[in-house]
């Protein structure tokens, strides 16, 4: 690994993660392998993050909101839940519940952080 960090990578990497998780979750839901609440929570969180980011751009706020540890854990739980979507129902349902909770809390955390940046005086 080269440990190279670029603005392009900083933007594209999380977008690629979101596309992968969202499209996979929708596909698994369509074939009955994952609960709809998982898909709704993932899509809703990403929608809120995108709208929040656009609001910050329109408001001229150039501060970067860095990913939180909770956000990273949420993404990890989403990937693990998708990976185990073909396992036993009890394991899958437990993972879905935990992931939905992490996703909701992460969404709230990012919303609060975004609001603070939005209304922060320069």
Protein Blocks (a to p, Z undefined) as FASTA:
>chain_A
ZZiacfklmmmmmmmmmmmmmmmmmmmmmnopacfklmmmmmmmmmmmmmmmmmmmmnop
abdcdddfklmmmmmmmmmmmmmmmmcfklmmmmmmmmmmmmmmmmmmmmmmmmmmmmpc
ZZ
